Amino acid sequence: MAEGKELAEKGSLPLCVFIREKILVFLDQAFGYSGSGLNKEEVKGLLEAKGVERQLINELMQLISDSEAAIYTGVTAGPDPSALLNKAIVVLGKLETHHSAYL
């Protein structure tokens, strides 16, 4: 996600689009999520079925909500773009660790 830091300097909207795309790619590669968009209920159900901890699912749902709020309203709801990127790195890292533990 190094390229995300460059986007953070250019404004929140491109960064939030970048984060959303990375979440989709990660969910596809790690958990087989093949939705064309981030349907939060589908993602939540998939992660619950894979045994992901509820707290981690909630963190991901909040990350998705924050990113979508910025994308669709043009306003960052909550953290600034850099904080949102850092949160994405942490949450996806935790999910990756979870996924690796079950391979």
Salt bridges, closest charged atoms under 4 A:
GLU3 OE2 - LYS22 NZ 3.52
GLU48 OE2 - ARG54 NH1 3.70
GLU59 OE1 - LYS94 NZ 3.07
ASP66 OD2 - LYS87 NZ 3.61
GLU68 OE1 - LYS40 NZ 3.67
